[in-house]
């Protein structure tokens, strides 16, 4: 249901958060990324433009597109992604009829069990 360029942007943002793409690291060229992801180069170009508009990447003329080195922007991205994931989780739980208390208790139980593994 989400446009391909947006899915690709989310994938790149997750790679940045996981440390697979480091601050200052060069992204693949539009053509390389299109081949890697099996999408049209125009879609990749739009993805890079979207990420650049969010200041997550910067394009350097003649050099390529690079992950920002601005720690404040990367921290903001981390917080935005956290809120986005929590929001989707809570929305899904509420659609299934769970109360806030049941959601909190379920999450606490899960994290407790997960911590023991």
C-alpha positions in Angstrom: 0.0 0.0 0.0 3.1 2.2 0.4 4.7 3.7 -2.8 7.9 1.9 -3.8 10.1 5.0 -3.4 8.8 5.4 0.2 9.5 1.7 0.9 13.0 2.1 -0.4 13.5 5.2 1.7 12.4 3.3 4.8 14.8 0.5 4.0 17.7 3.0 3.7 16.7 4.7 6.9 16.7 1.3 8.7 20.1 0.5 7.3 21.4 3.8 8.7 19.8 3.1 12.1 21.3 -0.4 12.2 24.7 1.0 11.3 24.9 -0.8 8.0 25.2 2.6 6.4 27.5 4.8 8.5 27.5 8.6 8.7 29.5 10.0 5.7 29.2 6.7 3.8 28.5 6.9 0.1 25.2 5.3 -1.1 25.3 3.3 -4.3 24.7 5.3 -7.5 21.2 5.6 -8.7 21.9 3.0 -11.4 23.6 0.6 -9.0 20.7 0.9 -6.5 18.1 0.4 -9.2 19.9 -2.9 -10.2 20.3 -4.0 -6.6 16.6 -3.4 -5.7 15.2 -4.2 -9.1 13.3 -0.9 -9.4 13.3 1.8 -12.1 16.2 4.4 -11.7 13.6 7.2 -11.6 12.2 5.6 -8.4 15.7 5.5 -6.9 16.2 9.1 -7.9 12.9 10.1 -6.2 14.0 8.1 -3.1 17.3 9.9 -2.9 15.5 13.3 -3.4 13.1 12.5 -0.6 15.9 11.5 1.8 17.8 14.6 0.8 14.7 16.7 1.5 14.7 15.2 5.1 18.5 16.0 5.3 19.3 12.4 5.9 21.5 12.2 2.9 23.3 14.9 0.9 24.3 14.9 -2.8 27.7 16.2 -3.7 27.9 17.2 -7.3 30.1 14.8 -9.2 30.7 12.6 -6.2 27.4 11.0 -5.3 25.0 10.7 -2.4 26.2 10.4 1.1 24.7 9.7 4.5 24.6 12.8 6.6 27.2 13.2 9.3 25.0 15.5 11.3 24.4 13.6 14.6 21.3 15.7 15.5 19.6 14.7 12.3 20.5 11.1 12.8 19.2 11.2 16.4 16.0 12.8 15.2 15.6 10.1 12.6 16.0 7.5 15.3 13.3 9.0 17.4 10.9 9.4 14.5 11.4 5.8 13.5 10.8 4.7 17.1 7.5 6.7 17.3 6.5 5.3 13.9 7.0 1.7 15.0 5.3 2.2 18.3 2.4 3.9 16.7 1.9 1.1 14.2 2.1 -1.5 17.0 -0.4 0.2 19.3 -2.8 0.9 16.4 -2.7 -2.8 15.5 -3.3 -3.9 19.1 -6.2 -1.5 19.6 -7.7 -2.7 16.3 -7.7 -6.2 17.9 -9.5 -4.8 21.0 -6.7 -4.6 23.5 -6.7 -1.8 26.1 -3.7 0.4 26.9 -3.2 -1.6 30.1 -3.3 -4.9 28.3 -0.8 -3.6 25.7 1.5 -2.3 28.5 1.3 -5.6 30.4 1.9 -7.6 27.3 4.9 -5.6 26.4 6.4 -5.7 29.9 5.9 -9.5 29.9 7.5 -9.9 26.5 10.5 -7.8 27.4 10.9 -9.7 30.7 10.9 -13.0 29.0 13.1 -11.7 26.2 15.6 -10.5 28.8 15.8 -14.0 30.2 16.7 -15.7 26.9 
